[in-house]
């Protein structure tokens, strides 16, 4: 707890502060009518937060089981980029969202976590809004991070890094199309440790759905444990690992065990 207090004092993780820390008071959502037709919320979204801890935003996914995971990318070049937030389950079966959000600091920022109660409303298939018990607010807006169609990436010559790692590692990545639609598997090697995993695309009839369920396995010596989470393709080099070069980027964000966000990219010329 002392370490986390110091972390908040000096780093003030924007998503942790805006979403999590008890720096205000209040609640929302009491007495709201939650009935209504189901809303399809599966897809790509952008999370924006504002309040006592400042403001920040970042991309993420709501998948078919209601898992909602996001990671901070703005303000640009912020030391807190890579902070992840796992929201309470969002399925669209009810207009109301209620539960606990958990934010995870990157390893470079101490790797701590904290939680806060969420109350929200699904306004439509493109808009979700709400607040937290600390008085801060959030909104989710549907997004299209990829220009063009989703495709199964393949071949050698790809690289990957973890955002916010204490000791950065670059993996040489090989991607292989596999399974249904645009699903992929990958292997990654480095001088320190090896990783492998899968990107399983959701949607039996929607081949362009930019939603992947991710599993990543690491060996001893890697900076993170095995994890499951969400993935998606994007046209943006969110963390500047590839100098902002044009191309297709693949992201994997952990839904468990802390803030792990991997960016996979083809090096620019």
RACOR-V163885 format. One record per pair of residues at least 24 apart in sequence whose ideal C-beta (glycine too) atoms are under 10 Angstrom apart, sorted by sequence separation. I is the first residue (numbers start at 1). J is the second residue. D is the distance in whole Angstrom. If there is no record, write none. Layout:
BEGIN
<<I,J,D> <I,J,D>>
END
This chain:
BEGIN
<<40,64,10> <42,66,9> <46,70,8> <47,71,9> <54,78,10> <56,80,7> <58,82,9> <60,84,9> <65,89,8> <66,90,5> <67,91,10> <82,106,4> <96,120,7> <97,121,7> <152,176,9> <153,177,8> <154,178,10> <169,193,7> <171,195,6> <175,199,9> <180,204,7> <181,205,9> <194,218,8> <195,219,7> <210,234,8> <228,252,10> <229,253,5> <230,254,9> <239,263,6> <241,265,6> <242,266,8> <243,267,9> <244,268,8> <245,269,8> <26,51,10> <41,66,8> <45,70,7> <47,72,9> <56,81,9> <58,83,8> <60,85,8> <62,87,8> <66,91,4> <80,105,8> <81,106,8> <82,107,9> <95,120,9> <96,121,6> <97,122,7> <152,177,4> <167,192,8> <171,196,10> <181,206,8> <182,207,7> <193,218,6> <194,219,5> <227,252,8> <229,254,4> <230,255,7> <238,263,7> <242,267,6> <243,268,6> <48,74,9> <54,80,10> <58,84,9> <60,86,9> <65,91,8> <66,92,8> <80,106,7> <82,108,8> <83,109,7> <95,121,6> <96,122,8> <151,177,9> <152,178,8> <160,186,8> <169,195,9> <181,207,5> <182,208,8> <193,219,5> <227,253,9> <228,254,7> <229,255,4> <237,263,8> <239,265,10> <241,267,9> <242,268,5> <24,51,7> <25,52,10> <41,68,9> <46,73,9> <56,83,8> <58,85,8> <60,87,8> <62,89,9> <63,90,10> <64,91,9> <66,93,8> <79,106,8> <82,109,8> <86,113,9> <94,121,10> <95,122,5> <152,179,9> <180,207,9> <181,208,9> <182,209,9> <192,219,10> <193,220,7> <194,221,9> <195,222,6> <227,254,4> <228,255,6> <229,256,7> <19,47,9> <23,51,8> <24,52,5> <46,74,10> <62,90,5> <63,91,10> <80,108,9> <81,109,10> <90,118,10> <94,122,8> <95,123,8> <158,186,8> <160,188,6> <181,209,8> <182,210,9> <184,212,8> <188,216,9> <193,221,4> <194,222,8> <202,230,10> <226,254,9> <227,255,7> <228,256,6> <229,257,10> <237,265,7> <20,49,10> <23,52,4> <24,53,9> <56,85,10> <62,91,8> <68,97,9> <79,108,7> <80,109,6> <84,113,9> <86,115,9> <88,117,9> <93,122,10> <101,130,10> <152,181,8> <153,182,8> <159,188,9> <161,190,10> <183,212,7> <192,221,6> <193,222,4> <195,224,9> <197,226,9> <225,254,9> <227,256,6> <228,257,9> <234,263,9> <18,48,9> <19,49,5> <21,51,10> <22,52,10> <23,53,6> <62,92,8> <79,109,7> <88,118,5> <90,120,8> <92,122,6> <151,181,10> <152,182,4> <154,184,7> <158,188,9> <160,190,9> <182,212,8> <183,213,9> <185,215,10> <186,216,9> <188,218,9> <192,222,7> <193,223,8> <197,227,9> <198,228,10> <201,231,9> <224,254,7> <226,256,9> <227,257,6> <18,49,4> <21,52,8> <66,97,10> <70,101,10> <72,103,9> <85,116,10> <87,118,7> <88,119,10> <91,122,9> <97,128,7> <101,132,7> <150,181,8> <151,182,6> <152,183,7> <153,184,6> <156,187,10> <159,190,10> <181,212,10> <190,221,10> <192,223,8> <193,224,10> <195,226,9> <197,228,9> <199,230,10> <200,231,9> <201,232,10> <225,256,9> <226,257,8> <227,258,8> <229,260,8> <231,262,9> <233,264,10> <234,265,10> <237,268,9> <15,47,8> <17,49,9> <18,50,6> <19,51,9> <21,53,6> <88,120,8> <90,122,7> <97,129,10> <98,130,9> <100,132,10> <150,182,5> <152,184,5> <154,186,10> <190,222,9> <197,229,10> <199,231,5> <201,233,10> <225,257,5> <229,261,9> <16,49,10> <18,51,5> <20,53,8> <68,101,9> <70,103,10> <71,104,9> <87,120,9> <92,125,8> <95,128,10> <97,130,6> <100,133,10> <149,182,9> <151,184,10> <152,185,10> <153,186,9> <162,195,10> <198,231,9> <199,232,9> <224,257,8> <225,258,8> <227,260,6> <229,262,10> <231,264,9> <15,49,6> <17,51,8> <18,52,7> <19,53,8> <72,106,9> <96,130,9> <188,222,10> <197,231,9> <199,233,9> <224,258,7> <14,49,7> <17,52,7> <18,53,4> <71,106,9> <160,195,8> <224,259,9> <225,260,8> <227,262,10> <14,50,10> <17,53,2> <18,54,6> <49,85,8> <92,128,9> <214,250,10> <216,252,6> <224,260,5> <16,53,7> <17,54,6> <18,55,7> <19,56,9> <101,138,8> <214,251,9> <215,252,9> <223,260,8> <224,261,10> <15,53,8> <17,55,10> <18,56,6> <47,85,7> <90,128,7> <212,250,8> <214,252,4> <216,254,8> <224,262,9> <14,53,6> <15,54,9> <17,56,9> <18,57,10> <212,251,9> <214,253,8> <13,53,8> <14,54,5> <15,55,10> <16,56,10> <47,87,8> <212,252,8> <214,254,8> <12,53,7> <13,54,10> <14,55,7> <15,56,5> <87,128,9> <214,255,9> <12,54,7> <14,56,4> <15,57,9> <45,87,10> <88,130,10> <213,255,10> <218,260,9> <13,56,9> <14,57,9> <15,58,7> <87,130,9> <97,140,9> <14,58,10> <216,260,8> <8,53,9> <45,90,9> <153,199,9> <216,262,7> <152,199,9> <184,231,9> <42,90,9> <214,262,9> <41,90,6> <42,91,9> <152,201,8> <184,233,10> <41,91,7> <42,92,8> <90,140,8> <19,70,10> <39,90,10> <40,91,10> <41,92,4> <87,138,8> <150,201,7> <171,222,9> <182,233,9> <199,250,7> <39,91,9> <40,92,6> <41,93,9> <49,101,10> <169,221,10> <199,251,10> <19,72,10> <38,91,8> <39,92,4> <85,138,9> <87,140,8> <111,164,9> <150,203,10> <169,222,8> <199,252,7> <18,72,10> <38,92,5> <39,93,8> <47,101,10> <49,103,10> <108,162,10> <169,223,7> <198,252,10> <15,70,8> <37,92,9> <38,93,5> <39,94,9> <107,162,8> <108,163,9> <109,164,7> <111,166,9> <168,223,9> <169,224,10> <197,252,7> <15,71,8> <16,72,9> <37,93,10> <38,94,8> <39,95,8> <41,97,10> <106,162,9> <107,163,10> <108,164,5> <110,166,10> <150,206,10> <151,207,10> <167,223,7> <15,72,5> <36,93,10> <38,95,10> <106,163,7> <107,164,6> <108,165,7> <109,166,10> <150,207,7> <151,208,9> <166,223,7> <14,72,7> <36,94,8> <37,95,9> <106,164,3> <107,165,6> <108,166,5> <149,207,8> <150,208,5> <165,223,5> <13,72,8> <34,93,10> <35,94,8> <36,95,5> <105,164,8> <106,165,8> <107,166,5> <108,167,9> <149,208,5> <150,209,7> <164,223,10> <165,224,8> <14,74,9> <34,94,5> <35,95,7> <36,96,10> <68,128,9> <104,164,10> <106,166,9> <107,167,9> <108,168,9> <148,208,10> <150,210,5> <162,222,9> <14,75,7> <34,95,5> <35,96,9> <149,210,9> <150,211,9> <162,223,6> <33,95,7> <34,96,4> <146,208,9> <150,212,9> <162,224,7> <15,78,10> <17,80,9> <20,83,10> <32,95,8> <33,96,9> <34,97,9> <14,78,7> <16,80,8> <19,83,9> <32,96,6> <34,98,9> <146,210,6> <186,250,9> <13,78,9> <14,79,10> <15,80,7> <20,85,8> <145,210,7> <197,262,9> <199,264,9> <13,79,9> <14,80,5> <15,81,10> <17,83,10> <19,85,6> <32,98,10> <62,128,9> <144,210,8> <184,250,8> <186,252,9> <11,78,10> <12,79,10> <13,80,5> <14,81,9> <15,82,10> <16,83,6> <18,85,10> <29,96,6> <143,210,10> <195,262,8> <11,79,7> <12,80,8> <15,83,5> <16,84,10> <19,87,9> <29,97,8> <70,138,10> <10,79,10> <11,80,7> <14,83,7> <15,84,8> <16,85,8> <29,98,7> <13,83,5> <15,85,5> <70,140,8> <170,241,9> <11,83,10> <68,140,8> <168,241,9> <188,262,9> <163,238,8> <164,239,9> <175,250,8> <163,239,5> <186,262,10> <188,264,8> <162,239,10> <163,240,10> <173,250,9> <62,140,8> <161,239,8> <163,241,8> <186,264,7> <84,163,10> <162,241,10> <51,131,8> <60,140,9> <62,142,9> <82,162,8> <83,163,9> <84,164,9> <153,233,8> <161,241,5> <184,264,10> <20,101,7> <41,122,6> <45,126,9> <47,128,9> <48,129,10> <51,132,8> <53,134,8> <55,136,10> <57,138,10> <82,163,3> <83,164,8> <152,233,10> <160,241,9> <161,242,10> <19,101,6> <20,102,8> <21,103,9> <43,125,8> <45,127,10> <52,134,7> <54,136,10> <55,137,10> <57,139,9> <81,163,6> <82,164,4> <150,232,9> <151,233,8> <159,241,8> <19,102,9> <20,103,5> <39,122,5> <41,124,9> <42,125,9> <43,126,9> <45,128,8> <49,132,9> <51,134,7> <52,135,7> <53,136,7> <60,143,9> <81,164,7> <82,165,9> <150,233,6> <159,242,8> <19,103,5> <20,104,10> <38,122,10> <39,123,9> <41,125,6> <51,135,6> <52,136,6> <57,141,9> <59,143,6> <61,145,10> <80,164,8> <149,233,9> <18,103,9> <20,105,10> <39,124,7> <40,125,5> <41,126,9> <51,136,3> <60,145,10> <79,164,8> <148,233,9> <15,101,10> <16,102,10> <17,103,9> <36,122,9> <39,125,5> <50,136,7> <51,137,6> <59,145,6> <146,232,7> <147,233,10> <16,103,4> <32,119,9> <34,121,8> <39,126,10> <41,128,7> <49,136,6> <50,137,5> <51,138,9> <145,232,6> <146,233,5> <147,234,9> <148,235,8> <15,103,5> <16,104,8> <29,117,10> <32,120,10> <33,121,10> <34,122,9> <49,137,7> <50,138,8> <145,233,7> <146,234,6> <147,235,4> <163,251,9> <14,103,10> <15,104,9> <16,105,6> <28,117,10> <29,118,9> <30,119,8> <32,121,7> <39,128,9> <48,137,9> <49,138,5> <50,139,8> <143,232,10> <145,234,4> <146,235,6> <147,236,9> <173,262,9> <175,264,8> <13,103,7> <15,105,9> <27,117,7> <28,118,9> <29,119,3> <48,138,7> <49,139,8> <73,163,9> <144,234,9> <145,235,7> <146,236,9> <160,250,8> <162,252,10> <163,253,10> <13,104,9> <28,119,5> <29,120,7> <47,138,6> <48,139,5> <72,163,9> <143,234,10> <144,235,9> <145,236,6> <171,262,8> <173,264,6> <175,266,10> <13,105,5> <22,114,9> <27,119,6> <28,120,8> <29,121,7> <47,139,8> <48,140,8> <71,163,8> <72,164,10> <158,250,8> <160,252,9> <162,254,10> <173,265,9> <13,106,9> <16,109,9> <20,113,8> <21,114,7> <28,121,9> <46,139,9> <47,140,6> <48,141,7> <71,164,9> <145,238,9> <171,264,9> <173,266,9> <11,105,8> <20,114,4> <22,116,8> <45,139,10> <46,140,7> <47,141,9> <11,106,10> <19,114,9> <20,115,6> <21,116,8> <45,140,5> <46,141,5> <153,248,7> <164,259,6> <165,260,9> <13,109,6> <16,112,8> <19,115,9> <20,116,5> <45,141,7> <46,142,8> <47,143,10> <153,249,10> <163,259,8> <164,260,9> <165,261,10> <8,105,9> <11,108,9> <12,109,10> <13,110,9> <16,113,8> <17,114,10> <19,116,6> <44,141,10> <45,142,6> <46,143,5> <151,248,8> <153,250,6> <162,259,9> <163,260,9> <164,261,7> <165,262,10> <7,105,6> <11,109,5> <16,114,6> <18,116,10> <44,142,7> <45,143,6> <150,248,9> <162,260,6> <163,261,5> <10,109,9> <11,110,7> <13,112,9> <19,118,8> <41,140,9> <43,142,6> <44,143,5> <46,145,8> <147,246,9> <162,261,7> <163,262,8> <10,110,10> <16,116,9> <43,143,8> <44,144,7> <45,145,10> <148,248,8> <161,261,10> <162,262,6> <163,263,7> <4,105,8> <11,112,10> <13,114,9> <28,129,10> <29,130,7> <41,142,8> <43,144,9> <44,145,6> <147,248,9> <161,262,7> <162,263,8> <7,109,6> <8,110,10> <28,130,7> <29,131,8> <44,146,8> <146,248,7> <160,262,5> <161,263,6> <7,110,4> <28,131,4> <146,249,9> <160,263,7> <161,264,9> <6,110,8> <7,111,9> <8,112,9> <27,131,7> <28,132,8> <145,249,9> <159,263,9> <160,264,4> <161,265,9> <7,112,6> <26,131,7> <27,132,8> <28,133,9> <159,264,7> <160,265,8> <4,110,7> <6,112,10> <8,114,9> <26,132,8> <27,133,5> <145,251,9> <158,264,6> <159,265,6> <3,110,6> <4,111,10> <5,112,10> <7,114,10> <24,131,10> <26,133,7> <27,134,9> <28,135,9> <158,265,7> <159,266,8> <3,111,9> <4,112,4> <24,132,9> <25,133,8> <26,134,7> <27,135,8> <158,266,6> <159,267,6> <3,112,7> <4,113,9> <24,133,9> <25,134,7> <26,135,4> <28,137,9> <157,266,6> <158,267,8> <4,114,7> <22,132,10> <24,134,5> <25,135,5> <26,136,9> <156,266,10> <157,267,7> <1,112,9> <21,132,10> <22,133,8> <23,134,6> <24,135,3> <26,137,10> <153,264,8> <155,266,9> <20,132,8> <22,134,5> <23,135,8> <24,136,6> <19,132,6> <21,134,7> <22,135,9> <23,136,8> <111,224,10> <153,266,8> <18,132,9> <20,134,7> <19,134,8> <21,136,9> <18,134,9> <20,136,9> <107,223,6> <17,134,9> <19,136,7> <107,224,8> <18,136,5> <19,137,10> <17,136,8> <18,137,8> <19,138,7> <18,138,8> <15,138,10> <65,202,9> <64,202,5> <63,202,6> <64,203,8> <61,202,9> <86,229,9> <86,230,10> <113,257,10> <64,209,9> <69,214,10> <84,229,9> <113,258,7> <63,209,10> <67,213,8> <111,257,10> <112,258,9> <113,259,8> <64,211,7> <111,258,6> <112,259,10> <63,211,6> <65,213,8> <111,259,7> <61,210,8> <62,211,8> <63,212,8> <64,213,8> <61,211,5> <63,213,6> <104,254,8> <109,259,8> <61,212,8> <63,214,10> <104,255,10> <107,258,7> <108,259,10> <61,213,9> <104,256,9> <106,258,8> <107,259,7> <61,214,9> <102,255,10> <104,257,8> <105,258,8> <106,259,5> <107,260,8> <102,256,10> <104,258,5> <105,259,6> <106,260,9> <104,259,4> <106,261,8> <82,238,9> <103,259,8> <104,260,8> <81,238,8> <82,239,7> <104,261,10> <71,229,10> <81,239,6> <43,202,10> <71,230,10> <81,240,9> <42,202,7> <43,203,10> <69,229,6> <70,230,9> <42,203,8> <67,228,9> <69,230,5> <73,234,10> <67,229,8> <68,230,8> <69,231,10> <76,238,9> <77,239,9> <43,206,10> <67,230,6> <73,236,8> <76,239,10> <77,240,7> <42,206,9> <74,238,9> <76,240,8> <44,209,9> <73,238,4> <43,209,7> <44,210,5> <63,229,9> <72,238,9> <73,239,7> <42,209,7> <43,210,7> <44,211,7> <63,230,6> <71,238,8> <86,253,9> <43,211,6> <61,229,9> <62,230,8> <63,231,10> <71,239,10> <85,253,10> <86,254,9> <42,211,6> <60,229,10> <61,230,4> <63,232,10> <84,253,6> <86,255,6> <60,230,7> <61,231,7> <84,254,7> <86,256,8> <61,232,6> <82,253,9> <84,255,8> <60,232,8> <59,232,7> <84,258,8> <85,259,9> <59,234,7> <84,259,4> <83,259,6> <84,260,8> <59,236,8> <82,259,6> <84,261,6> <73,251,10> <82,260,9> <83,261,9> <59,238,7> <80,259,10> <82,261,5> <58,238,8> <71,251,8> <81,261,9> <82,263,9> <71,253,5> <70,253,8> <71,254,9> <69,253,5> <69,254,8> <44,230,10> <69,255,5> <68,255,9> <69,256,10> <72,259,9> <44,232,6> <67,255,6> <71,259,7> <73,261,9> <43,232,9> <44,233,9> <71,260,9> <72,261,9> <44,234,9> <61,251,9> <71,261,5> <60,251,9> <59,251,8> <61,253,8> <63,255,9> <69,261,10> <60,253,7> <59,253,9> <61,255,10> <58,253,10> <58,261,9> <16,259,10> <15,259,10> <13,259,10>>
END
